[in-house]
Amino acid sequence: MDEKKKYLVIFDSNAVIHRAFHALPPLTAKNGEVVGAVYGFLLVFLKVLKEFKPEFVVAAFDLPFPTFRHKKYKEYKAKRPPTPESLYLQIPKVKEFMKTFNIPIFEKEGFEADDVIGTIAKQTSENHSVSGIETIIVSGDLDTLQLVDSNTKIYNLRKGVKDTVLYDEPMIKEKYGLTPKQILDYKALRGDPSDNIPGVTGVGEKTAIDLIKEFDNIENLYQEVEQNSEKAKGIKSGTREKLIKYKGQAFLSKELAEINTAVPIDYNVEDCRWQDFNRKKAVDILEEFGFKSLLDKLPGSETQKQTSKQADLFGGTG
């Protein structure tokens, strides 16, 4: 962490909750309610606050309504299993904690949290009245990689809720051989099974990456293919046939995968300055849920002890 930088941290809340739900056992509160995902989310939340000491913090959430992507392609995310009710019931509890910590919550019907996040990141970057802000997007998946630029990084939960990695432009280039923006074109060809985005049928991961490396984006690729240029003749005939046959799927997939950075939300970074929170209420809620091991992790906690660093992951939970 660069002490001189100002950080805006955006929590991709549903993605972190889902990761925590599947990574941790179904912990229960005193009243018997399952709260494992809440506990995991708070572990990540408090770790990020400690690591970056952000000046600004927001939380983005999905809403349980169809989005513009569902209207464009009715099969979007259609193959996903239903969200377990025990997970769904924990989302309001996470929101309760965010309100206790005075973290602004952003969500917009018809859009996904990723779109809200992209909009916030873009507006922050374009706001010349606040300079030197680096945006850190905390997520449990990699859907937001396309947003990475010189001012935006992805803090990803690589495994469970403790193994994390910070993606910047060089790391994406090293891992995928592509720029962040090209991740979108890669998905246009490869598709995304988790979201049921079709891509070009029969085009796999390696072929998709090689094509984007060679042609930069799908617009250039299809222009060359349709002109039957010398460059396009270097593509295997079987792959060319698939590209031509499934052109519509490719461009639809790019539309579905692209994060909308112009969501109509009322956002001002100065309104998201994080200063303080109701400590007594936070302590009361943590104790109510049986999260005693998190008490010493609260920002500025006077009771914070060195021994808490070695505390067991589930120590003190109900």
N, C-alpha and C positions, 0 to 999 in steps of 0.2 A: 504493500500500500504506500502511495506517495502522500506524505503528510501535507504537502503544499496544495494538493488538489482538493477541489470541492466535489463531493460525490452525491449524485442522485441515485438512490436505490429503488428499483421497481420490482415488486414481488409478483411473479406470475403465479398467483395464489393457488388456483385450481391445480396447476401442474405440480406444485410443491406438495399440496395436500394429497394428491393421488400417489406421488412417489412415497410419501411418508406412510400412507395407508398400506401399501403393498410391501414396504420395507420393514415395518415394525409389527410386533404381535398386537392383537386386539386388546390393548390396555383398557381398563375400566376405572371410572371414577367411583367415589363412595356410594353414589346412588345407582350404580350398575351400568351407567351409560358408557358406551365404547368411545374412548377418547385418544386412541393411539395416534391417529392422523393429526390431531390437534397438538399432541405432545411433540411429534416429529416436526411439524411446521414451526413450532416455537423454538425447538432446538436450532433449526436453520436460521430463523429470524434473529435470535439473540446472538448467534455466532456471527452473522453478517454485520449486525450493528457493532459488535466488538471489533471485527476485522477492519471495517472500512470507516467507522465513525462518520457516517454520512451526514451531510448538512440538510439533505432533503430525502424524504421517504414517502412512497406511495404503494398501495396494494391494488392490483387489478384482478377482477373476477369475471368468470363467465356467468351468463344468465341462462336459466333453463328454457330458452326459447329458440326457435329456428333462426339461423342467421342468413345473410344474403347468399352464402355459399350453398345452403340447403335449398334455397329457392332456385339457384342456378343449376344445381345438380342434386336431384333428390336422393341419390345413392351416397352422398357425402357422409362419411362416418357411419354408414349404415351397418357395417359388419362389426362394429364395436359392441361388446356385451353390455347389457344394461348396468348402469352405475349401482353398486350395492347400496341399499338404503342406509346401512351403518356408516358408509362413507358420506353419503349425501347429507345425513343429519349432523355431520361434524362441521360442515361449511359455515353455518350460522355461528357456531362457537368460535371459529377462527375470526370471523368478522367482529364478534364481540371483543375479542382480545385486541384486534386492530383499533377499534374505537377507544378502548381503554388506554392504548399507547398513543392516542391522538394521531393515528396514521390515516390520511385521507383514502377513501375507497372509491375506485373508478370502475364502472361497468356500464355497458350500453346495449340495450335491446337491439337485436339484429346484427350484432357484431360479436366477435370472440375477444377474449382477454388479450390475445396476441395483437389484434388490431388496435385496441386501446393502448397497449404498451408501445406499439410502433408510433402511434400518434403522439404520445407523451414524449418519447425519445426525440422525435423529429421537431416538435415544437420547442423543446428545451434547447436543442442544438441551434435552432434558428432564432432564438431569443437573444438579441444582441445586448439587451440590458443586463443580462447575467452571463458573465464570461468565465471560462476556465472550469466548467462543470463537466465531469465525466459520468456517463450513465452506466450503471451496473444493473443488468437484468438478471434476477435470480429465478431460475426455472428448473423444473424436473425433466424437461425434454429439450430437444434441439431445434424446435420449429422456428425459434427466433434468430437463428444464426444469420439469416439474411439481413438482419438489422445491424450487424456488427460493422463499425467503421472506426475512424480515428478517435471518436468521442464516445463510442458505445461498445461495451463488452458483455459477454454472457457468463454468468457465474452458474455453472451447471452442476447438478447433483449427479455425478457419474455413476455412483453405486450406493444404494441406500441413501442415508441423509448425512453421512459424515465424509464420504470420499467426494471431493469437489474439484473442479477444474475451471480456470478462468480462460475463456476463449477470446482471443483478439484476432486481428487480421492475419498476422504471421502464423498463428497456430492453426487457423482454418486452412490456410494455404498448405501448411506442412501435412495436415491430416488428410485433406481431400484433394489437394492439387488445384483447388479452385478458389476464386475470390468469394466473399460473402454473397454478393449479388448473383454470382453464377450458381449458387446453391439452388436458387429458384429455377433456373433453366435445367439443372440436373433433375430436379423433381418433376419438371415438365416431361422429361423423357423416361425417367425411371419410375415415376409415380411415388406414392407414399401409402403403403398398405395399412398403416395405422389409422389414416384418415380416409381410406378407400378412394384415394386419388389415383385414377387409372394409369396415367403416363402412356407411353407407347407400348402396346402389347408386344412382348417378346424381346424388349430391350432391357438388358440387365445393368447392374451397377457399373461394371468396368466399361462397357460400351458407352453408357451415358456420360461417364466422366471423360472418356477419350474424345467423344464428339464435341463436348462443350470446350474442352481444352483446345481442340482444333478450330472450332468455328465461333467460339466466344459466347454465343447465345443462340436460341432456337430460331430467331428471326433470320440471322445470317445463315444458319444451317439450311433452313427451308428455301431461302433464296438461291443458294448454291445448288441444292438438290433439284429444284424445279428448272433451273437453267442448265442442268446437266453439265456443270462446269468441270474443268479438269480436276479441281480440288474435290468435288463431290464424287468423281469417278474413283477416288481412293477409298470410298466407303464400300464395304462388302455388299454385293448385290442383294443378299437376303435382308440385310439391315436397311438398305435403301427402300426396298419394297415395303417393309414394315413402317418406315417413316412416312412414306406416301399414303399408305392405307390408313394409318391412324393419326394423320395430321390434326384432325379435329380434336382428338383426345389430347394431343400434346398441348395445344393452345388452351383448351379448357383446363387442363391440369395446371398450367402456369397461372391462369386466373384464380383457380381455387387455392393454390399454394401461396400466392402473393399476399403479404400482409398489407392491409389498408392503413395508410398513415394519415388519413384525413377524416377520422371519426369525429362527428360533431359532439365534442365534450367541452365542459367548462373547466379548463385547466389553466392554472397559472403557477409556475414553479415556486414563486414566493409564498403562495398559500400552502405549500407542502414542506415548508421549513420545519424540521423536527427539533424541538427544544426540550420538552419535558412531558411527563405523563403522570397520571394519578397513581402514585406508587402504592398507596394503601389499597386501592381497588385492585391493582394488578396482583398484589400479594394475596389479597382475599380470594381472588379467582383461582390463582395457582394452588392455593391450599385447598380450596373447594374441590378442585379436580384431582388433588393428590400429587401435584407436580412439585413436590418439595425440593427435588434436586435442581430445579430451575431458579429457585429463589436467589441463590448466590450469583446467578448469571445475569440478573437484571442490571441494566446499565447504571453505573454509579452506585451500585449496592454497597452500603457500608459494611455489610456482613460477608462480603466476598472474601473467600479464603483460598489460599494456594491449593489446599487439598481438594477443592471442588474441581480442579482441573483433572484430577485423577478419578473423579466420581464415576461409578458405573453408569452406562447409558440409561439403564432403567432404575437406577437407585432412587428410592423415595417415591416412586409412582405407585398409584393405587392398583 
